[in-house]
Amino acid sequence: MALGTQLSPTQTLVTFCLWAQRNGYSVGEMHGFATVHDVHTHGSWHFDSDGGFGKAADINKNGPDEREQLIAALDRAQELGLAVIYARDGVNGIAGQHKNHLHVDVGPFSHLGLDSFVPRGGGDVLTAALQRAVRTGDDQVWGADTDQRAEAVKAASMIMGVTFPFGIEFTQRVVGVADDGVWGNQSRAAHDQTTAAIQQAIGRPATGIWDQATVDAYTNARSLRNRAV
């Protein structure tokens, strides 16, 4: 068992590592992704596992822009509330040992080179809020069902041309009205209410209207979290 209290669900780290792999990063020293070698400090989260997946990972991205790419990954890990260690702001403490790779884990300790701090933790709260908005279980995993529901709401917006790639009845169930196959006033009003809830989840003003800023924020959130790819 690793030292300290686990602040983030293991699945949140898995979500991050899948994003990292999709974007050309190397995910190392994590059960379920790579071999964990006996080189880490006693009590390291690297040695823990949960459901076949580890609780810590080392992220690498070789190339002339290595530092820039690792900082980008660090930002995404912090967006998910995960703990991070990397010499971004200095080389004090443990961060001094993390100049060429990013350490990410589920624990209570982060360090970016100046002072240590406690990460947000709590898991992927954005996905949980979006899942509640589209009326599915809030397990914090943006899987195929979550993605289809969110995409259905987006597709039915004016900016996307009011389309129904999964059928009108499916979209009606997502927005919480009777699935009679008629996209009338009640369906449109429920769609706008669902849109407002999605906007709240992704940090946009809850106008109920899909504008370009909402599309951009949604796309950014989806690119990090979507496992249905």
C-alpha positions in Angstrom: 0.0 0.0 0.0 1.3 3.4 -1.0 1.9 6.1 1.6 -0.7 8.8 2.0 -4.4 9.0 1.2 -5.7 8.3 -2.3 -7.4 11.5 -3.5 -8.3 10.5 -7.0 -10.0 7.3 -8.4 -7.6 5.0 -10.2 -9.9 5.3 -13.3 -9.1 9.0 -13.5 -5.5 8.2 -13.9 -6.4 5.6 -16.6 -8.3 8.3 -18.4 -5.3 10.5 -18.4 -2.9 7.7 -19.5 -5.2 6.8 -22.4 -5.2 10.5 -23.5 -1.4 10.5 -23.2 -1.1 7.4 -25.5 -3.5 8.9 -28.1 -1.3 12.0 -28.2 2.0 10.2 -28.7 3.3 10.2 -25.1 5.0 7.1 -23.6 3.3 5.8 -20.5 5.7 3.9 -18.3 6.0 2.4 -14.8 2.3 1.7 -14.5 0.4 -1.6 -14.1 -1.9 -2.2 -17.0 0.2 0.0 -19.4 3.8 -1.0 -18.7 6.2 -2.9 -16.5 6.8 -1.4 -13.1 10.5 -1.8 -12.1 11.9 -2.0 -8.6 13.6 1.4 -8.8 11.0 3.5 -7.0 10.9 4.7 -3.4 9.4 2.3 -0.9 5.7 3.2 -0.6 5.6 4.6 -4.1 2.1 4.6 -5.8 3.9 2.9 -8.7 3.7 -0.4 -6.8 -0.1 -0.2 -6.0 -2.8 -1.5 -8.4 -6.5 -1.4 -8.5 -8.6 -3.4 -11.0 -5.5 -4.3 -13.0 -4.3 -0.7 -13.3 -1.6 1.1 -11.4 -1.9 4.2 -9.4 1.1 6.1 -10.7 2.7 6.6 -14.1 5.8 8.2 -15.6 5.1 10.2 -18.8 7.8 10.8 -21.5 7.7 12.6 -24.8 11.1 12.7 -26.5 12.0 15.4 -29.0 13.2 19.0 -29.2 9.9 20.2 -27.6 10.0 17.7 -24.8 9.6 20.2 -22.0 6.7 22.0 -23.8 4.9 18.7 -24.4 5.4 17.6 -20.8 4.0 20.8 -19.5 1.0 20.4 -21.7 0.5 16.9 -20.3 0.9 18.3 -16.8 -1.9 20.8 -17.4 -4.2 18.0 -18.6 -3.4 15.9 -15.5 -4.2 18.8 -13.2 -7.4 19.4 -15.1 -8.4 15.9 -13.9 -7.3 16.7 -10.3 -4.4 14.3 -10.3 -1.1 14.7 -8.4 1.9 15.7 -10.5 5.6 16.0 -10.0 7.8 17.8 -12.6 10.5 20.5 -12.5 8.3 23.1 -14.2 8.9 26.1 -11.9 12.2 25.0 -10.3 14.2 22.1 -9.1 13.5 22.1 -5.4 12.7 18.9 -3.6 11.6 15.8 -5.5 10.8 17.8 -8.6 14.6 18.0 -9.1 14.5 14.3 -10.0 11.8 14.9 -12.6 13.4 17.1 -15.2 12.9 14.8 -18.2 9.7 13.0 -17.4 6.4 13.8 -15.7 5.2 11.7 -12.7 1.4 11.5 -12.2 -0.5 9.6 -9.5 -3.7 9.4 -7.4 -2.2 10.6 -4.1 -2.1 13.8 -2.0 1.3 15.3 -3.0 2.2 17.5 -5.9 5.5 19.4 -6.6 6.4 21.6 -9.5 9.8 22.7 -8.3 9.1 25.4 -5.8 6.9 24.0 -3.0 4.7 21.0 -2.5 1.0 21.3 -2.6 -2.1 19.1 -2.3 -3.8 18.4 -5.7 -7.6 18.9 -6.1 -8.4 15.1 -6.2 -12.0 14.0 -6.4 -11.8 12.4 -9.8 -13.2 13.6 -13.1 -16.0 15.8 -11.7 -16.6 17.4 -15.1 -17.5 14.0 -16.7 -19.7 13.2 -13.7 -21.6 16.5 -14.1 -22.0 16.0 -17.8 -23.3 12.4 -17.3 -26.0 13.7 -15.0 -26.9 16.3 -17.6 -27.4 13.6 -20.3 -29.2 11.3 -17.9 -26.8 8.4 -17.5 -24.8 7.0 -14.5 -22.2 9.4 -13.2 -19.3 6.9 -12.9 -16.8 9.6 -14.2 -15.8 7.4 -17.2 -16.6 9.1 -20.5 -17.4 5.9 -22.4 -19.4 5.0 -25.5 -22.8 5.6 -23.8 -21.8 9.0 -22.4 -20.3 10.1 -25.6 -23.3 9.1 -27.7 -25.7 10.9 -25.4 -23.6 14.1 -25.4 -23.0 14.0 -29.1 -26.8 13.6 -29.7 -27.5 16.8 -27.7 -24.8 18.7 -29.6 -26.1 17.4 -33.0 -29.6 18.6 -32.2 -28.5 22.2 -31.7 -29.0 25.0 -34.2 -25.2 25.5 -34.7 -24.9 21.8 -35.8 -28.0 22.0 -38.1 -30.5 20.2 -35.8 -29.6 16.7 -36.8 -30.3 13.3 -35.1 -27.6 10.8 -35.9 -29.0 8.3 -33.4 -32.6 9.0 -34.1 -35.1 11.6 -32.7 -36.4 9.1 -30.1 -32.9 8.5 -28.6 -32.3 12.3 -28.3 -35.7 12.7 -26.7 -34.8 10.1 -24.0 -31.5 11.9 -23.4 -33.2 15.2 -22.8 -35.9 13.7 -20.7 -39.1 13.8 -22.7 -41.4 11.2 -24.2 -39.8 9.5 -27.2 -42.6 10.0 -29.6 -40.4 10.8 -32.6 -41.7 14.4 -33.0 -39.1 17.1 -32.3 -41.6 19.8 -31.1 -41.6 22.6 -28.6 -41.4 20.4 -25.6 -38.4 18.5 -27.0 -36.7 21.8 -28.0 -37.2 23.3 -24.5 -35.9 20.1 -22.8 -32.9 20.2 -25.2 -32.1 23.7 -24.2 -32.3 22.8 -20.5 -30.0 19.8 -21.1 -27.6 22.1 -23.0 -27.5 24.5 -20.0 -26.6 21.6 -17.7 -23.8 20.6 -20.1 -22.6 24.1 -20.2 -22.4 24.2 -16.4 -20.5 21.0 -16.4 -17.9 22.3 -18.9 -17.5 25.7 -17.3 -19.5 27.8 -19.8 -22.4 30.2 -19.0 -25.7 28.3 -18.9 -27.4 30.0 -21.8 -29.0 26.8 -23.2 -27.6 27.6 -26.6 -24.7 25.9 -28.3 -22.5 28.7 -29.5 -18.9 28.3 -30.8 -17.4 28.9 -27.3 -19.6 26.0 -26.0 -18.6 23.8 -28.9 -14.9 24.6 -28.3 -15.1 23.9 -24.5 -17.0 20.7 -25.1 -14.5 19.5 -27.7 -11.6 20.3 -25.4 -13.2 18.4 -22.5 -14.1 15.5 -24.8 -10.6 15.2 -26.3 -9.1 14.5 -22.9 -11.8 12.3 -21.5 -13.5 10.3 -24.3 -12.7 6.6 -24.1 -15.0 5.7 -27.0 -12.1 6.3 -29.5 
